[in-house]
Amino acid sequence: MPARLKLKVSGVQKSFTSPKGDTIDVVRDLSFTIEDVVRPGQDIGEFFVLLGPSGGGKSTVLKMVAGRLSPDRGTIELDGAPIVGPGRDR
């Protein structure tokens, strides 16, 4: 069953500035990969879950994968190409 790299998140960091002017690190040094498993004529139907506490950066990560936010550091690639903005492929 061949697999190909679908999503690659490497060393991603994202921070925001609080109303008081403090820098809040929301995502620090996040890296993971998701492979697309291919079987001829079949949709494998896998699910991937992002778990963590409230305020842990889950929505921020999803917004970066969607292209609605850019990471401060690191890279996010879909099918080997960098994500630079929103797209219908996500």
Secondary structure, DSSP 8 states (H G I E B T S, - for coil): --EEEEEEEEEEEEEEE-TTS-EEEEEEEEEEEEEEE-BTTB-----------TTSSHHHHHHHHHTSS--SEEEEEETTEE--S--TT-
